[in-house]
Amino acid sequence: MKYDFVIVGSGLFGSTFAYAMRQAGKRCLIIDKRAHAGGNVWCQEVNGIQVHQYGAHIFHTSDLSIWQFVNQFVQMKPFVHSPKAKYFDTLYALPFNMNTFEQMWGVTTAEEARLKLDIETAPYKKQKPINLEQQALQLVGPELYETLIKHYTEKQWGKPCSELPAFLITRIPIRLTYNNNYFADLYQGIPVGGYNPLINGLTAGIDIELNIDFLTDREYWNKQAMHIVYTGPIDAFFNYCFGKLEYRSLRFEHRLLEGVSNFQQHAVVNYTSNDVPYTRIIEHKHFDFKSTPDTVITYEFPQAYNESVEPYYPVNDVANNARYRQYRDMVKKDSRLIVGGRLADYQYYDMHQVIASALHKAQKHLQNET
Ligand SMILES: Cc1cc2nc3c(=O)[nH]c(=O)nc-3n(C[C@H](O)[C@H](O)[C@H](O)COP(=O)(O)OP(=O)(O)OC[C@H]3O[C@@H](n4cnc5c(N)ncnc54)[C@H](O)[C@@H]3O)c2cc1C
């Protein structure tokens, strides 16, 4: 066999796994059904602006080793993620913090904000929440729920909040300080030149073949290596033998606005009212603090998943998780197979988690070999 590993998927999981194996002297081939490497972190430069083609990606972690790992391939520009929420014509600060409470209720001290929150949530505290709406009302009360949660969440998941499971928002970060930093992590940034240099660094010296769907000729690819590392949807790998897993999808609409140097004065604006069908508009140049005559914006439209569109978010309810575990048990029975990443593990991962998981799985595999 020409390779030790055929790695299906060139996203952060596949690329990081390939890097770790190459460092250990293994021969890897990465295949991907898309026309580019990088999976969902792939960027394209448009009029001097790095455009995150699959939605805004902000790197954040509290794990120093992962931060250093990434920094060896690409320089990180400091960036503090502090999205705004637009409810009809009013802009609010996120995550919920003193800026939000002052805008909404005119309160300026932590004591006043706490008292107002207690008054708002008191009527909903008595019963155990059985859906997302009840959970949200119990955590923040009706005004914040209506303005910043309800319509955004309903657009995101395509269902009324009263029909969504409570676990989706078991916690809502509430800060009684004037701090708009969305993440509480130690390290946060945007790679200079986008995410492609990171993927190029990880995959340097590794064979990559694009526009190839592993599932259409799996017999051929199985013969190319001792091990298959699969990062696509796990239900598809097993021909949906236990039924289909549910996902939510997104549609991205990118627009180059020539002659518009500043469209929304912010990188990420969430649309929390139901007068528009999209959930976010991203203005990519503001990740880079770029001064250019034009701008590129991306609308994010949540949409139902079917096999002709990309699966983005797993729907981790009880039924889907039980089905996923049946697939996971099948993986355990196949010693040639390694799976990982957001689709094969059927789990929402941030980038640092995917990298950590790939390094861990590679390490474990090498240890088992010796
Ligand atoms: C809209 C959005 C915004 C996000 N924002 C952030 C953020 O701000 N910060 C953060 O840390 N994380 C963010 N994430 C999460 C981040 O995108 C993921 O953690 C990471 O990209 C997952 O990497 P992966 O390798 O698991 O999957 P992917 O990047 O999806 O890679 C999987 C690859 O496998 C390929 N593939 C699948 N099936 C086959 C097949 N049969 N044959 C060949 N190839 C196949 C696909 O084409 C794809 O290239 C965001 C995710 C989304 C959807």
PDBQT file of the ligand as one rigid body, heavy atoms in Angstrom, charges set to zero:
ROOT
HETATM    1  C1  LIG A 401     -21.092  29.063  10.633  1.00  0.00    +0.000 C 
HETATM    2  C2  LIG A 401     -20.009  28.508  11.510  1.00  0.00    +0.000 A 
HETATM    3  C3  LIG A 401     -19.232  29.383  12.245  1.00  0.00    +0.000 A 
HETATM    4  C4  LIG A 401     -18.235  28.895  13.090  1.00  0.00    +0.000 A 
HETATM    5  N1  LIG A 401     -17.492  29.789  13.819  1.00  0.00    +0.000 NA
HETATM    6  C5  LIG A 401     -16.521  29.332  14.622  1.00  0.00    +0.000 A 
HETATM    7  C6  LIG A 401     -15.750  30.251  15.397  1.00  0.00    +0.000 A 
HETATM    8  O1  LIG A 401     -15.950  31.462  15.364  1.00  0.00    +0.000 OA
HETATM    9  N2  LIG A 401     -14.777  29.738  16.199  1.00  0.00    +0.000 N 
HETATM   10  C7  LIG A 401     -14.515  28.395  16.277  1.00  0.00    +0.000 A 
HETATM   11  O2  LIG A 401     -13.609  27.996  17.015  1.00  0.00    +0.000 OA
HETATM   12  N3  LIG A 401     -15.225  27.506  15.538  1.00  0.00    +0.000 NA
HETATM   13  C8  LIG A 401     -16.223  27.928  14.717  1.00  0.00    +0.000 A 
HETATM   14  N4  LIG A 401     -16.944  27.040  13.965  1.00  0.00    +0.000 N 
HETATM   15  C9  LIG A 401     -16.619  25.596  14.042  1.00  0.00    +0.000 C 
HETATM   16  C10 LIG A 401     -15.500  25.185  13.050  1.00  0.00    +0.000 C 
HETATM   17  O3  LIG A 401     -15.935  25.455  11.745  1.00  0.00    +0.000 OA
HETATM   18  C11 LIG A 401     -15.219  23.695  13.218  1.00  0.00    +0.000 C 
HETATM   19  O4  LIG A 401     -14.796  23.415  14.521  1.00  0.00    +0.000 OA
HETATM   20  C12 LIG A 401     -14.142  23.126  12.269  1.00  0.00    +0.000 C 
HETATM   21  O5  LIG A 401     -14.062  23.778  11.055  1.00  0.00    +0.000 OA
HETATM   22  C13 LIG A 401     -14.470  21.659  12.041  1.00  0.00    +0.000 C 
HETATM   23  O6  LIG A 401     -13.436  21.024  11.321  1.00  0.00    +0.000 OA
HETATM   24  P1  LIG A 401     -13.684  19.550  10.773  1.00  0.00    +0.000 P 
HETATM   25  O7  LIG A 401     -12.420  19.099  10.136  1.00  0.00    +0.000 OA
HETATM   26  O8  LIG A 401     -14.269  18.711  11.842  1.00  0.00    +0.000 OA
HETATM   27  O9  LIG A 401     -14.865  19.684   9.703  1.00  0.00    +0.000 OA
HETATM   28  P2  LIG A 401     -14.960  20.414   8.299  1.00  0.00    +0.000 P 
HETATM   29  O10 LIG A 401     -14.261  21.701   8.294  1.00  0.00    +0.000 OA
HETATM   30  O11 LIG A 401     -16.389  20.391   7.916  1.00  0.00    +0.000 OA
HETATM   31  O12 LIG A 401     -14.173  19.431   7.315  1.00  0.00    +0.000 OA
HETATM   32  C14 LIG A 401     -14.718  18.218   6.874  1.00  0.00    +0.000 C 
HETATM   33  C15 LIG A 401     -14.260  18.009   5.443  1.00  0.00    +0.000 C 
HETATM   34  O13 LIG A 401     -14.614  16.687   5.046  1.00  0.00    +0.000 OA
HETATM   35  C16 LIG A 401     -15.006  16.725   3.697  1.00  0.00    +0.000 C 
HETATM   36  N5  LIG A 401     -15.836  15.544   3.429  1.00  0.00    +0.000 N 
HETATM   37  C17 LIG A 401     -16.977  15.189   4.041  1.00  0.00    +0.000 A 
HETATM   38  N6  LIG A 401     -17.453  14.026   3.515  1.00  0.00    +0.000 NA
HETATM   39  C18 LIG A 401     -16.585  13.659   2.556  1.00  0.00    +0.000 A 
HETATM   40  C19 LIG A 401     -16.524  12.571   1.646  1.00  0.00    +0.000 A 
HETATM   41  N7  LIG A 401     -17.480  11.618   1.594  1.00  0.00    +0.000 N 
HETATM   42  N8  LIG A 401     -15.487  12.482   0.781  1.00  0.00    +0.000 NA
HETATM   43  C20 LIG A 401     -14.518  13.447   0.779  1.00  0.00    +0.000 A 
HETATM   44  N9  LIG A 401     -14.538  14.506   1.616  1.00  0.00    +0.000 NA
HETATM   45  C21 LIG A 401     -15.544  14.617   2.495  1.00  0.00    +0.000 A 
HETATM   46  C22 LIG A 401     -15.771  18.041   3.580  1.00  0.00    +0.000 C 
HETATM   47  O14 LIG A 401     -15.833  18.466   2.228  1.00  0.00    +0.000 OA
HETATM   48  C23 LIG A 401     -14.934  18.951   4.449  1.00  0.00    +0.000 C 
HETATM   49  O15 LIG A 401     -13.946  19.647   3.707  1.00  0.00    +0.000 OA
HETATM   50  C24 LIG A 401     -17.986  27.490  13.164  1.00  0.00    +0.000 A 
HETATM   51  C25 LIG A 401     -18.777  26.614  12.416  1.00  0.00    +0.000 A 
HETATM   52  C26 LIG A 401     -19.796  27.107  11.613  1.00  0.00    +0.000 A 
HETATM   53  C27 LIG A 401     -20.654  26.147  10.836  1.00  0.00    +0.000 C 
ENDROOT
TORSDOF 0
